[in-house]
Amino acid sequence: MRLIKALLALLFVIAGVLFGALNRRPVDVELGFHTLTDVTLGTALLLALLAGALLAGLVLTLGVVWPLRLRLRRAETPATPAATSPAAAIIAPEPVTIVAPHE
């Protein structure tokens, strides 16, 4: 499994280097508050892809992972008898034993 992960990581690094080498045209990136000048097109596209992946991961974490962790934490806490049912807090009467009369 480790070898497969290493080969997959190497494949992505090679693909990134090739993508950057094939898209060497300089571009200006306008961020709204700042302008990046003379950034290669490959670098700009890879940074935009990285920013999108980070934003998607943040949204997924906030919208799905945290609520599920909270539900799991609540499910793992031991329940008290009063919390499980309101009837458990009521004290039941002592059982009565019936004795048959002697003849």
C-alpha positions as CSV (number, residue, x, y, z in Angstrom):
1,M,0.0,0.0,0.0
2,R,2.9,2.3,0.8
3,L,4.4,1.7,-2.6
4,I,1.1,2.5,-4.4
5,K,0.8,5.8,-2.4
6,A,4.4,6.7,-3.3
7,L,3.9,5.9,-7.0
8,L,0.7,7.9,-7.0
9,A,2.4,10.9,-5.4
10,L,5.2,10.7,-7.9
11,L,2.7,10.6,-10.8
12,F,1.0,13.7,-9.5
13,V,4.4,15.5,-9.1
14,I,5.4,14.6,-12.7
15,A,2.0,15.7,-14.0
16,G,2.3,19.1,-12.1
17,V,5.8,19.7,-13.5
18,L,4.7,18.8,-17.1
19,F,1.6,21.1,-16.7
20,G,3.8,23.9,-15.5
21,A,6.4,23.4,-18.3
22,L,3.7,23.4,-21.0
23,N,2.0,26.5,-19.7
24,R,4.9,29.0,-19.4
25,R,3.1,32.1,-20.8
26,P,3.3,35.0,-18.3
27,V,-0.1,36.3,-17.1
28,D,-1.3,38.9,-14.6
29,V,-3.6,37.6,-11.8
30,E,-6.0,40.2,-10.4
31,L,-7.0,39.2,-6.8
32,G,-9.2,42.3,-6.2
33,F,-6.9,43.7,-3.5
34,H,-3.6,42.8,-5.1
35,T,-2.3,42.1,-8.6
36,L,0.3,39.4,-9.2
37,T,2.3,40.2,-12.3
38,D,4.3,37.9,-14.6
39,V,3.1,34.7,-13.0
40,T,3.2,31.7,-15.4
41,L,-0.1,30.4,-16.5
42,G,0.7,26.9,-15.2
43,T,1.5,28.3,-11.7
44,A,-1.6,30.4,-11.7
45,L,-3.9,27.5,-12.7
46,L,-2.3,25.1,-10.1
47,L,-2.6,27.7,-7.4
48,A,-6.3,28.3,-8.3
49,L,-6.8,24.5,-8.2
50,L,-5.2,24.3,-4.8
51,A,-7.2,27.2,-3.5
52,G,-10.4,25.6,-4.7
53,A,-9.5,22.2,-3.1
54,L,-8.7,23.9,0.2
55,L,-12.0,25.9,0.2
56,A,-14.0,22.7,-0.7
57,G,-12.2,20.9,2.2
58,L,-13.1,23.7,4.6
59,V,-16.8,23.7,3.5
60,L,-16.9,19.9,3.8
61,T,-15.3,19.9,7.3
62,L,-17.6,22.6,8.6
63,G,-20.8,21.2,7.0
64,V,-20.3,17.5,7.4
65,V,-17.4,16.3,9.5
66,W,-18.0,18.5,12.6
67,P,-21.7,17.7,12.9
68,L,-21.0,14.0,12.6
69,R,-18.3,14.2,15.2
70,L,-20.6,16.0,17.5
71,R,-23.3,13.3,17.0
72,L,-20.7,10.6,17.6
73,R,-19.5,12.2,20.8
74,R,-23.1,12.5,22.1
75,A,-23.8,8.9,21.2
76,E,-20.6,7.7,23.0
77,T,-21.4,9.5,26.3
78,P,-22.9,7.1,28.9
79,A,-26.6,7.8,29.5
80,T,-27.9,8.4,33.0
81,P,-31.1,6.5,34.0
82,A,-33.0,9.7,34.3
83,A,-32.0,10.8,30.9
84,T,-33.0,7.6,29.2
85,S,-36.7,7.6,30.3
86,P,-38.7,9.8,32.6
87,A,-40.4,6.7,34.1
88,A,-37.0,5.5,35.4
89,A,-37.0,8.3,38.0
90,I,-40.3,7.2,39.5
91,I,-39.8,4.8,42.4
92,A,-41.7,1.6,42.0
93,P,-43.6,0.1,45.0
94,E,-42.2,-2.8,46.9
95,P,-43.3,-6.2,45.6
96,V,-46.0,-7.9,47.7
97,T,-45.8,-11.6,48.3
98,I,-49.0,-13.5,48.8
99,V,-49.0,-16.2,51.4
100,A,-51.7,-19.0,51.3
101,P,-53.4,-19.6,54.7
102,H,-52.6,-22.8,56.5
103,E,-55.3,-25.4,56.9
